Every structure is written in structure tokens, then in C-alpha cells.
Amino acid sequence: MPKGYWIVRVDIADAEKYKAYIAANAKPLAQYGARFLVRAGKFENPEGGSRTRNAVIEFPSYQAAVDCWHSETYQEAMKLRLPVSTADLVIIEGYDGPQPG
């Protein structure tokens, strides 16, 4: 079964208030087996649009990624993020097929 991922891009208007969201999202992310692969590191944006903060979060399955987003605990955490940030979030299934080589 392929893993699931959240691909997240965020602009944060109030970094102090955003910290409350980070604290609140820890519980649902842990509950659904999430692991950060990318979290706000240095980046270049050679094509298209961008936001100031980026993350890639891995889940043990696509279903876990979907269920986490829809969970009551994540929806409560998200209420802390919405007034202080603008985000793009994609939930996507991992790929286990052939690779370039």
C-alpha cells in the first residue's frame, strides 16, 4: 500500500499566533503516524508561484493522510491557523513504480 503525503505551502501573517496551531496539530499528526520530510527549510522557486513556508508530511498510507485532515482534532487545530495564515494543501498518494535510471 503506497504511503500518503500532505504537500503544504503556507504564508504566515502572525508567527506568534501560528505557534498555537503548530502545538495543536501535533496530536492529530502523531495519532495518524505522520512524519515531516520537509519543514520550512531553505528553498528555491524556479517556476510558478510559491509561499514563504513549505512542508511535506508523510503518512503510513493515503487513507491515514485523508483521515488525519478530516479528523475532529485536526479540524480544531486548523481553526487556529485559518485567521493567521493562507495555505495550499494537497493530499496525495505516494508512488511505488519505476524510477528514472
NORZI-V767638 format. One line per field, one symbol per residue. ss: DSSP state (a for helix, b for strand, c for the rest). psi: psi as a letter, one per 30 degrees, with the letter a starting at -180 (. if undefined). burial: 1 if it has 16 or more other C-alpha atoms within 10 Angstrom, else 0. A space follows every 10 residues. Layout:
# NORZI-V767638
ss: ???
psi: ???
burial: ???
This chain:
# NORZI-V767638
ss: cccbbbbbbb bbccaaaaaa aaaaaaaaaa acccbbbbbc cccccccccc ccbbbbbbbc caaaaaaaaa caaaaaaaaa aaccbbbbbb bbbccccccc c
psi: klllkkjkkk kkfjeeffee eeeffeeeee egglkkekjg akllifkall lfkkkkkklf leeeeeeeef leeeeeefff eefglklkkk kkklkgaklk .
burial: 0011111111 1100000100 1001100110 0101000000 0000000000 0011111111 1111110110 0011001101 1001000000 1111000000 0
